[in-house]
């Protein structure tokens, strides 16, 4: 984890650049932590420490708003499901 923290600090300029880009495009809910979580979950999974720095920067800069919004949507759905608030699943069970 210490290596990941140091790597995140090295990547902070690219993360801030992507954050600023999304904010300029009107995505006001974007956060640096959210971007990091999205990249770790979507692009890097378990290969974060195996990639070269330039590859990680490229991944950050190529992240699209659509990818980020899909990540937020899925994370929100998973949180609702974990909290027992999955109305869609309840309706499907009622129908079946």
The 8 nearest C-alpha neighbors of each residue, nearest first, counted from 0:
[[1, 3, 2, 4, 5, 6, 48, 7],
 [0, 2, 4, 3, 5, 6, 7, 8],
 [3, 1, 5, 0, 4, 6, 48, 7],
 [2, 4, 6, 0, 1, 5, 7, 48],
 [5, 3, 7, 1, 6, 2, 0, 8],
 [6, 4, 8, 2, 7, 3, 1, 9],
 [7, 5, 3, 9, 8, 4, 2, 10],
 [8, 6, 10, 4, 9, 5, 11, 3],
 [7, 9, 11, 5, 6, 10, 4, 12],
 [10, 8, 6, 7, 11, 5, 12, 52],
 [9, 11, 7, 8, 13, 12, 6, 14],
 [10, 12, 14, 8, 13, 9, 15, 7],
 [13, 11, 15, 14, 10, 16, 9, 8],
 [14, 12, 16, 15, 11, 10, 56, 17],
 [15, 13, 11, 17, 16, 12, 18, 10],
 [16, 14, 18, 12, 13, 17, 11, 19],
 [15, 17, 13, 19, 14, 18, 12, 20],
 [18, 16, 20, 14, 19, 15, 60, 21],
 [19, 17, 15, 21, 16, 20, 14, 22],
 [20, 18, 22, 16, 17, 21, 15, 23],
 [21, 19, 17, 23, 18, 22, 16, 24],
 [20, 22, 24, 18, 26, 23, 19, 17],
 [23, 21, 26, 19, 25, 24, 20, 27],
 [24, 22, 20, 25, 21, 19, 26, 27],
 [23, 25, 21, 22, 26, 20, 27, 19],
 [24, 26, 22, 23, 27, 21, 28, 20],
 [27, 25, 22, 21, 28, 24, 29, 23],
 [26, 28, 22, 29, 25, 21, 30, 23],
 [29, 27, 26, 30, 22, 25, 33, 21],
 [28, 30, 27, 26, 33, 18, 31, 21],
 [31, 29, 33, 32, 34, 28, 18, 27],
 [30, 32, 34, 33, 35, 18, 14, 29],
 [33, 31, 35, 30, 34, 36, 37, 29],
 [34, 32, 30, 36, 31, 35, 37, 29],
 [33, 35, 37, 31, 32, 36, 38, 30],
 [34, 36, 32, 38, 33, 37, 39, 31],
 [37, 35, 33, 39, 34, 38, 40, 32],
 [38, 36, 34, 40, 35, 39, 41, 33],
 [37, 39, 42, 35, 41, 40, 36, 43],
 [38, 40, 43, 36, 44, 37, 41, 42],
 [39, 41, 44, 37, 38, 36, 42, 43],
 [42, 40, 38, 37, 39, 43, 44, 70],
 [41, 43, 38, 39, 44, 40, 58, 37],
 [42, 44, 39, 47, 46, 45, 41, 38],
 [43, 45, 40, 39, 46, 42, 41, 47],
 [46, 44, 47, 43, 48, 39, 49, 40],
 [45, 47, 49, 43, 48, 44, 50, 42],
 [48, 46, 43, 49, 45, 50, 44, 39],
 [47, 49, 46, 50, 3, 45, 2, 51],
 [48, 50, 46, 47, 51, 45, 43, 52],
 [51, 49, 48, 47, 54, 46, 52, 55],
 [50, 52, 54, 53, 55, 49, 48, 47],
 [51, 53, 55, 54, 56, 50, 10, 6],
 [52, 54, 56, 55, 51, 57, 50, 58],
 [55, 53, 57, 51, 52, 56, 58, 50],
 [54, 56, 58, 52, 57, 53, 59, 51],
 [57, 55, 53, 59, 58, 54, 60, 13],
 [56, 58, 54, 60, 55, 59, 61, 53],
 [59, 57, 55, 61, 56, 60, 54, 62],
 [60, 58, 56, 57, 62, 61, 55, 14],
 [59, 61, 57, 58, 62, 56, 17, 13],
 [60, 62, 58, 59, 57, 63, 56, 17],
 [63, 61, 59, 60, 58, 66, 64, 67],
 [62, 64, 66, 65, 61, 67, 60, 68],
 [63, 65, 67, 66, 68, 62, 21, 26],
 [66, 64, 68, 63, 67, 69, 62, 70],
 [67, 65, 69, 63, 64, 68, 70, 62],
 [66, 68, 64, 70, 65, 69, 71, 63],
 [67, 69, 71, 65, 70, 66, 64, 72],
 [70, 68, 72, 66, 67, 71, 65, 73],
 [69, 71, 67, 73, 68, 72, 74, 37],
 [72, 70, 68, 74, 69, 73, 75, 67],
 [71, 73, 69, 75, 70, 74, 68, 76],
 [72, 74, 76, 70, 75, 71, 77, 69],
 [75, 73, 71, 77, 76, 72, 70, 78],
 [76, 74, 78, 72, 73, 77, 71, 79],
 [75, 77, 73, 79, 74, 78, 80, 72],
 [78, 76, 80, 74, 75, 79, 81, 73],
 [79, 77, 81, 75, 80, 76, 74, 82],
 [80, 78, 84, 82, 76, 81, 77, 85],
 [79, 81, 85, 77, 83, 82, 78, 84],
 [82, 80, 78, 83, 79, 77, 84, 85],
 [83, 81, 79, 80, 84, 78, 85, 77],
 [84, 82, 80, 81, 85, 79, 86, 78],
 [83, 85, 79, 80, 82, 86, 81, 78],
 [84, 86, 80, 88, 87, 83, 79, 89],
 [85, 87, 89, 88, 84, 90, 91, 83],
 [88, 86, 90, 89, 85, 91, 92, 84],
 [87, 89, 91, 86, 90, 85, 92, 93],
 [90, 88, 86, 92, 87, 91, 93, 85],
 [91, 89, 93, 87, 92, 88, 86, 94],
 [90, 92, 94, 88, 93, 89, 95, 87],
 [93, 91, 95, 89, 94, 90, 88, 87],
 [94, 92, 90, 91, 95, 89, 88, 87],
 [93, 95, 91, 92, 90, 89, 88, 87],
 [94, 92, 93, 91, 90, 89, 88, 87]]
